[in-house]
Amino acid sequence: MTDTFPRELRQALAETSAPLLEGADALPYLDDRSGAAGAAGARALAVVRPGDAAEVATVLKLAHRHRVPVVTRGAGTGLSGGATAVDGCLVLSTERLNRVVEISPEDEVVIVQPGVINADLNAALEGHGLYYAPDPASHAISTIGGNIATNAGGLRSAKYGVTRDSVLALDVVLADGTALHTGHRSVKGVTGLDLTALFVGSEGTLGVIVGATLRLRPLPAATATVSAYYPSVRAALDGVRRISRTGVVPAIAELIDHPSLRNIDENTGSRLTDGGHVLLLVRTDGHAAAAEAEDVVTALRHTGGDAHRVTDEAEAERLWELRRSGRGRTRPLWTVGEDVAVPTSQVARMYEEGERIGRRHGLDFASVAHAADGNLHPVLSRPVPEGVAPTAPAPPELDAAADELVRAALALGGTVTGEHGVGVTKRRWLEDELGAAGLALQRAIKAVFDPLGILNPGKAI
């Protein structure tokens, strides 16, 4: 690679406030939270931070002309390696594209740039009595653009759907710099192929999102939280199924197994394990939230749960924050985390398969789950022995166990990723889920949008 492209890029951006970042300044932009192999050794040409859609188009036109790979990056909170740099690439950061362009209470829509933080958007909407429903656990630090790129899910997915269900329209810059608008501002619209849905979850492989029109919802009139401890995961999942028979659709239903409860206690000083073995947290919302919560309590008690409504709002919020806090590490561990989803009727079997796989490979197993939509987040781990550096290569059993775990999810009618995306960490299972014909078709579609293959090469499809 000659210096022609960097020189032309500097000239094109000379009158903007988006200087290129190179060398040590670029390092924070080269990987994400996945720890995916390869990011640390990638040598990007530079990082560019456009301030508007026109600058994005300028960057992509030059990259297309010089056949320079472009990796688009939001906040870098991804867990599948989708935003990791590749050798010789230009990293395009959307952090300066961070404006809430329009809030329309009448239409219940908002138009945003991709660098807006999920939680910041909801803070801006609160005064209008509205909110944006998708809520990944990383909502306090992840961007709307990244959420769209991975079709992020979250705790409220069972009732309100994933990100795709709240995206009405997109403004996108294609690989050659062409500007494209997809979708519509209206809630309904069936004209032509659904290109908006195609871009959602495409992980930066089809174009760079520079704007999004999002569907909003009225803030719930009320919420109510139910806490229930169970002696086993299977019993707790019986409780979730019993809730569905009442006709109540909970806004959130989160299952936290005992190893995960213990881990939260160790890392936060909480005492969740004092209450029991497995914790099920349920939230109802809307005008009937209180009545629905009572129905949930009754259903859970019928299935052996020690259930009660948490009437102290501060305590309820504390429980949800503990759930969102994730699972830290109090000692060096080799770990592999997964993001599989199965039909809700198969969640108990999936959990038990995970336990068996862990035992077979001599690994610790723990999992939390979005219990009402079948999405599990299992973690397989092994302590790093004393005297061994935590950065030493993990034992091969972790990789073998992860492979078995994903294949078990597929065998149960599930998917290799419920909400984190494919990135680089899930590519080896793509054909197992999509089939050879399906995968070939998806790659052919990418070639239509990005014929030179410069957008996020080696990721997703």
C-alpha positions in Angstrom: 0.0 0.0 0.0 1.5 3.3 -1.0 0.8 6.6 0.8 -1.5 7.8 -2.0 -4.7 6.9 -0.1 -3.8 8.5 3.2 -2.6 11.6 1.4 -5.8 11.9 -0.6 -7.9 11.3 2.5 -6.1 13.9 4.5 -6.6 16.4 1.7 -10.3 15.6 1.5 -10.8 16.0 5.2 -8.4 19.0 5.6 -11.2 21.5 6.1 -13.1 19.3 8.6 -12.6 18.8 12.3 -12.0 15.1 11.8 -8.2 14.5 11.7 -7.0 11.0 11.1 -5.8 9.1 14.2 -2.7 7.0 13.7 -0.2 5.1 15.7 -0.8 5.0 19.5 -3.9 7.3 19.1 -5.6 4.6 17.0 -5.0 1.7 19.4 -8.3 2.2 21.4 -10.3 1.8 18.2 -8.9 -1.5 17.0 -10.8 -4.1 19.0 -14.1 -4.7 20.9 -15.0 -6.5 24.1 -15.0 -9.9 22.5 -11.2 -10.5 23.0 -11.4 -12.0 19.4 -8.0 -13.3 18.2 -6.3 -11.1 15.7 -7.4 -7.6 16.8 -4.3 -7.0 18.9 -2.0 -7.7 15.9 -4.0 -5.9 13.3 -2.3 -2.9 11.7 -4.9 -0.4 10.6 -3.9 2.4 8.3 -5.7 5.0 10.4 -8.9 5.9 12.2 -11.3 8.4 10.7 -14.1 10.1 12.7 -16.5 11.7 10.3 -18.9 14.4 11.5 -21.7 14.1 9.0 -23.0 11.9 6.2 -21.1 13.8 3.5 -17.8 13.1 5.2 -18.7 9.4 5.4 -19.5 9.5 1.7 -16.1 11.2 0.9 -14.3 8.5 3.0 -16.0 5.6 1.3 -15.6 7.0 -2.2 -11.8 7.2 -1.7 -11.7 3.8 0.0 -13.6 2.2 -2.8 -11.3 3.8 -5.4 -8.2 2.5 -3.7 -9.8 -0.8 -2.6 -9.0 -0.1 1.1 -11.0 -2.2 3.6 -13.3 -0.2 5.9 -14.3 -1.4 9.4 -17.1 0.7 10.9 -17.1 1.0 14.7 -19.5 2.4 17.3 -18.6 2.2 20.9 -16.7 -1.1 20.7 -19.0 -2.9 23.1 -19.6 -5.9 20.8 -18.9 -9.4 22.0 -18.4 -11.2 18.7 -15.4 -9.4 17.1 -17.6 -7.6 14.6 -15.8 -4.2 15.1 -12.2 -5.5 15.3 -9.7 -4.0 12.8 -8.1 -6.0 10.0 -4.7 -5.5 8.5 -4.5 -2.5 6.2 -8.0 -1.3 7.0 -9.4 2.2 7.7 -11.4 2.2 10.9 -14.5 4.5 10.5 -15.7 5.6 14.0 -19.2 6.9 14.3 -18.6 8.6 17.7 -19.0 12.1 16.3 -22.2 11.2 14.6 -24.0 11.6 17.9 -27.0 13.9 17.4 -30.6 13.3 18.2 -31.9 15.0 15.0 -35.7 15.1 15.6 -38.1 13.9 18.2 -41.8 13.7 17.0 -44.2 13.0 19.9 -47.1 13.1 17.4 -45.7 10.3 15.2 -43.9 8.6 18.1 -40.7 8.4 16.1 -37.2 9.8 16.6 -34.4 10.4 14.1 -30.9 9.8 15.3 -27.4 9.6 14.1 -25.6 6.2 14.8 -23.3 7.4 17.5 -26.1 8.2 20.0 -25.8 6.2 23.2 -28.9 4.0 23.8 -29.4 5.3 27.4 -28.8 8.9 26.4 -31.5 8.6 23.8 -34.0 7.5 26.4 -32.9 10.3 28.7 -33.7 12.7 25.9 -37.1 11.1 25.3 -38.3 10.9 28.9 -39.6 14.5 29.0 -41.8 13.7 26.0 -43.4 10.7 27.8 -41.8 8.3 25.3 -39.0 5.7 25.2 -37.1 3.5 22.8 -37.8 -0.1 23.8 -34.7 -2.1 22.8 -32.5 -2.3 25.9 -29.3 -4.4 25.6 -27.5 -4.9 28.9 -24.9 -2.5 27.6 -27.5 0.2 27.0 -25.5 2.7 29.1 -22.5 2.6 26.8 -23.5 1.0 23.5 -24.6 3.1 20.5 -27.8 2.9 18.4 -25.7 2.3 15.3 -24.0 -0.7 16.9 -27.3 -2.0 18.2 -28.7 -1.8 14.7 -25.6 -3.4 13.2 -26.0 -6.4 15.4 -29.8 -6.4 15.7 -29.2 -6.3 19.5 -31.8 -7.8 21.8 -32.0 -7.2 25.5 -34.1 -7.7 28.5 -37.4 -6.4 27.0 -37.2 -8.5 23.8 -40.0 -11.0 24.7 -42.6 -8.2 24.8 -41.2 -5.5 22.6 -39.0 -7.4 20.2 -35.4 -6.9 19.2 -33.8 -3.8 17.5 -35.2 -4.7 14.1 -38.8 -4.3 15.4 -38.2 -0.7 16.3 -36.3 0.5 13.2 -38.6 2.1 10.6 -36.1 3.7 8.2 -32.3 4.1 7.6 -30.0 6.4 5.9 -27.0 4.5 4.6 -23.8 5.2 2.7 -22.9 2.3 0.4 -19.4 1.1 -0.2 -18.9 3.4 -3.3 -20.2 6.4 -1.5 -23.7 6.3 -2.8 -26.3 7.6 -0.4 -29.4 5.4 0.2 -32.6 5.9 2.1 -34.6 2.9 3.1 -38.0 2.4 4.8 -40.5 5.0 5.8 -41.6 7.2 8.7 -45.0 5.5 9.0 -45.4 2.4 11.2 -46.9 0.6 8.2 -45.3 0.3 4.8 -44.9 -2.7 2.4 -43.5 -1.1 -0.8 -40.8 -3.2 -2.4 -38.3 -5.5 -0.6 -37.6 -4.7 3.0 -34.1 -3.3 2.7 -34.3 -1.7 6.1 -34.5 -5.1 7.7 -31.7 -6.4 5.6 -29.3 -3.7 6.9 -30.3 -4.4 10.5 -28.0 -7.1 11.7 -25.7 -6.9 8.7 -22.7 -5.9 11.0 -21.3 -3.2 8.7 -20.9 -5.5 5.7 -23.5 -3.8 3.5 -23.1 -0.1 4.2 -22.4 2.5 6.8 -25.5 3.6 8.7 -25.6 7.4 9.1 -29.1 7.9 10.3 -32.0 6.0 11.7 -35.8 6.6 12.2 -36.9 4.7 15.2 -40.3 3.7 16.5 -41.1 4.9 20.0 -43.5 3.9 22.7 -45.3 5.7 25.5 -43.6 5.4 28.8 -45.4 2.7 30.8 -48.0 4.1 33.2 -46.6 1.8 35.9 -44.2 -1.1 36.4 -44.1 -3.9 38.9 -41.3 -6.3 39.8 -41.7 -9.9 41.0 -38.8 -11.9 42.6 -39.0 -15.6 42.9 -36.4 -18.1 44.2 -36.5 -21.7 43.0 -34.6 -24.9 43.9 -33.6 -25.6 40.3 -33.4 -24.0 36.8 -36.0 -26.5 35.5 -38.5 -25.5 38.2 -38.0 -21.8 37.4 -38.6 -22.4 33.7 -41.8 -24.3 34.6 -42.8 -21.0 36.3 -42.1 -19.0 33.2 -44.3 -21.4 31.2 -47.0 -21.1 33.8 -46.9 -17.3 33.4 -47.6 -17.6 29.7 -50.8 -19.6 30.5 -52.2 -16.7 32.5 -52.2 -14.4 29.4 -49.7 -12.0 31.0 -46.8 -11.0 28.7 -44.1 -9.9 31.0 -41.9 -7.0 29.9 -38.9 -8.8 31.3 -38.3 -12.3 32.7 -34.7 -13.0 33.7 -33.4 -16.3 35.1 -30.1 -16.2 37.1 -28.6 -19.6 38.0 -26.8 -20.3 41.3 -23.2 -19.9 40.0 -24.2 -16.5 38.4 -25.8 -15.4 41.7 -22.7 -16.3 43.6 -20.6 -14.5 41.1 -22.7 -11.3 41.4 -22.5 -11.5 45.2 -18.7 -11.9 45.0 -18.3 -8.9 42.7 -20.8 -6.5 44.2 -21.2 -7.4 47.8 -24.8 -8.3 47.4 -26.3 -11.3 49.1 -28.6 -12.7 46.4 -27.6 -16.3 47.3 -29.1 -15.9 50.7 -32.5 -16.0 49.2 -32.3 -19.3 47.4 -30.7 -21.4 44.6 -32.0 -19.9 41.4 -33.6 -16.4 41.0 -36.3 -15.4 38.5 -36.9 -11.7 38.1 -40.1 -10.6 36.3 -41.3 -7.1 35.4 -44.7 -6.2 34.2 -45.6 -2.8 32.8 -48.6 -0.7 31.7 -51.8 0.3 33.4 -52.4 -3.3 34.6 -48.9 -3.8 35.9 -49.9 -4.3 39.5 -52.7 -6.8 38.7 -50.5 -8.7 36.2 -47.8 -8.9 38.9 -50.2 -10.5 41.3 -51.1 -13.1 38.5 -47.4 -13.7 38.1 -46.9 -14.3 41.8 -49.7 -16.8 41.9 -48.4 -18.6 38.8 -44.9 -18.9 40.3 -46.1 -20.1 43.7 -48.1 -22.8 41.9 -44.8 -24.1 40.5 -42.9 -24.0 43.8 -41.4 -20.6 43.6 -40.8 -18.5 46.7 -42.4 -15.5 44.9 -43.4 -12.0 46.0 -43.9 -8.6 44.6 -41.1 -6.2 45.4 -43.1 -3.2 46.5 -40.0 -1.1 47.5 -39.1 0.6 44.2 -35.5 1.3 45.3 -35.1 -2.4 46.0 -36.6 -3.4 42.7 -34.3 -1.1 40.9 -31.3 -2.5 42.8 -32.3 -6.0 41.7 -32.4 -5.0 38.1 -29.1 -3.2 38.3 -27.5 -6.3 39.8 -28.9 -8.3 36.9 -27.5 -5.8 34.4 -24.1 -5.6 36.2 -23.0 -8.9 34.5 -20.6 -11.3 36.0 -17.1 -10.2 36.9 -14.0 -12.1 37.9 -12.6 -12.3 41.4 -9.7 -14.5 40.2 -8.0 -15.2 36.9 -10.1 -17.4 34.7 -10.0 -18.8 31.2 -13.5 -18.3 29.9 -15.7 -18.6 26.9 -19.1 -17.0 26.8 -21.9 -17.9 24.4 -25.1 -16.3 23.1 -27.4 -19.1 21.9 -31.2 -19.1 21.6 -33.6 -22.0 21.4 -37.4 -22.4 21.4 -38.7 -21.5 24.8 -39.9 -25.1 25.3 -36.2 -26.2 25.0 -34.6 -23.8 27.4 -34.4 -26.3 30.2 -32.9 -29.0 28.0 -30.4 -26.4 26.6 -29.3 -25.5 30.1 -28.9 -29.2 31.1 -26.9 -29.8 28.0 -24.6 -27.0 29.0 -24.1 -28.5 32.4 -23.3 -31.9 30.9 -20.9 -30.4 28.5 -19.1 -28.5 31.3 -18.8 -31.6 33.4 -17.5 -33.7 30.4 -14.7 -31.2 29.8 -13.9 -30.4 33.4 -15.2 -26.8 33.2 -17.4 -24.7 35.4 -20.7 -23.8 33.8 -23.0 -20.8 34.6 -25.8 -19.1 32.7 -28.2 -16.3 32.8 -31.2 -16.3 30.4 -33.8 -14.1 28.9 -36.2 -16.8 30.0 -39.3 -15.6 28.1 -37.6 -15.6 24.7 -35.2 -18.5 24.9 -31.9 -16.6 24.8 -29.2 -18.0 27.1 -25.8 -16.5 27.9 -23.8 -19.5 29.2 -20.2 -19.1 30.4 -17.7 -22.0 30.5 -14.6 -21.4 32.6 -11.6 -22.9 34.3 -9.4 -21.2 36.9 -5.9 -20.2 35.6 -3.4 -22.2 37.7 -1.1 -20.4 40.0 2.1 -19.4 38.3 0.5 -19.3 34.9 -0.1 -16.0 33.2 -3.8 -15.2 32.6 -2.8 -14.3 29.0 -1.5 -17.8 28.4 -3.4 -19.8 25.7 -6.6 -21.3 27.1 -6.9 -25.1 27.3 -8.4 -26.6 24.1 -11.3 -28.0 26.2 -12.9 -24.5 26.2 -13.1 -24.3 22.5 -14.3 -27.9 22.2 -17.0 -27.3 24.8 -18.1 -24.1 23.1 -18.5 -26.0 19.8 -20.6 -28.7 21.5 -22.7 -26.0 23.2 -23.5 -24.2 19.9 -24.2 -27.5 18.1 -26.6 -28.5 20.9 -28.5 -25.3 20.5 -28.8 -26.0 16.7 -30.0 -29.5 17.4 -32.8 -28.2 19.6 -34.0 -25.9 16.8 -32.1 -22.9 17.9 -29.5 -20.4 16.6 -25.8 -19.7 17.1 -26.5 -16.2 18.2 -29.6 -14.6 19.8 -28.4 -11.0 20.0 -24.6 -10.5 19.9 -24.1 -11.1 16.2 -21.8 -13.3 14.2 -18.6 -11.2 13.9 -15.6 -13.4 13.7 -16.3 -15.7 16.7 -19.4 -17.3 15.2 -18.5 -17.7 11.5 -17.5 -21.4 11.8 -21.1 -22.3 12.5 -22.8 -20.2 9.8 -23.2 -23.0 7.3 -24.5 -25.4 9.9 -27.4 -23.0 10.6 -28.0 -21.4 7.2 -27.1 -24.3 4.9 -24.8 -24.1 2.0 -27.4 -22.6 -0.4 -28.6 -20.0 2.2 -25.0 -18.9 3.0 -24.2 -18.6 -0.7 -27.2 -16.5 -1.3 -26.4 -14.2 1.6 -22.8 -13.7 0.2 -24.3 -13.0 -3.2 -26.5 -10.3 -1.7 -23.4 -8.7 0.0 -21.7 -8.7 -3.4 -24.5 -6.5 -4.8 -24.0 -3.9 -2.1 -20.3 -4.2 -1.8 -18.8 -5.7 -5.1 -15.2 -5.1 -4.1 -15.7 -6.6 -0.6 -14.2 -3.7 1.2 -16.8 -3.4 4.0 -15.8 -5.2 7.2 -14.1 -8.1 5.4 -13.9 -11.4 7.2 -16.9 -10.6 9.4 -20.4 -12.1 9.6 -21.3 -13.6 6.3 
